[in-house]
Amino acid sequence: MCLKKIWLPLAAVVVLLIGCKDSPKNIKAAKTTVSTAIDTTKTEITENEEEKEEAFKLTEENAIDFFFEYQQNLKDDKVKITTRFGSFVVELYDNVPYHKANFIYLTKNGYFKDTQFYRVVKNFIIQGGNSDDTKTAKKRSAIGRYLLPPDTRKGHKHDRGTISMPSSEINNPHMLASPFEFFIVTTNPGSYHLDGDFTPFGKVVEGMDVVDKINTQPVGKGDWPQQNTYIQDAVVVE
């Protein structure tokens, strides 16, 4: 079974919305007042443009260098994920540095909160980190657009409880990973046919019963749970 990223059509709408700017309204005063209003508007537009230029975004060109530096002194290796079924904790592998750094970075930037476990395949996987809500597309746009290279030769298997990263489906012969999404294996003892294609970068160390509860939820078309299962919070823990 292939594990691939869902691209939501709402993302295009969000991009259009972000690009729009309000134009000055009701300018009916004397010429001197009009001139002042226009000058102020120009100043505000210039400042906004400068802020956008200064805002850092991850790209295909800078992501690897960024995460190489980010993981140099990274001590954090556990993330607690909370849902309506309870919480579970994943511990990330030190020897899969880019995927670990990426997951910690997204967690600290609040990306996973209010995303969903949008794909559930009983006795196989639960897959999270996406949503059909517009705010998810907005958060992705603010963080950037990039993929991660696979890192499958560190000896980690897709055992039960393993957290791994699906691949992007767009122009992706090298199985580059979709950085915003993840899946957790629920098969006992594991789903080893995934080894070599996807990158295990951690494991559930607490709350596997919560993962199992999510995995038993009724689903509809496309394996999407009939009742939305939101990630209510995701935080780094010691």
Buried (B, 14 or more C-beta within 10 A) or exposed (E): EEBBBBBBEBBEEBEEEEEEEEEEEEEEEEEEEEEEBEEEBEEEEEEEEEEEEEEEEBEEEEBBEBBEEBBEEBEBBBBBBBBEBEBBBBBBBEEBBBBBBBBBBBBEEEBBBBBBBBBBBBEBBBBBBBBBBBEBBBBBBEBBEBBBBBBBEEEBEBBBBBBBBBBBEEEBEEBBBBBBBBBBBBBEEBBEEBBEBBBBBBBBEBBBEBBBBBBEBEBEEEBBBEEBBBBEBBBBEE
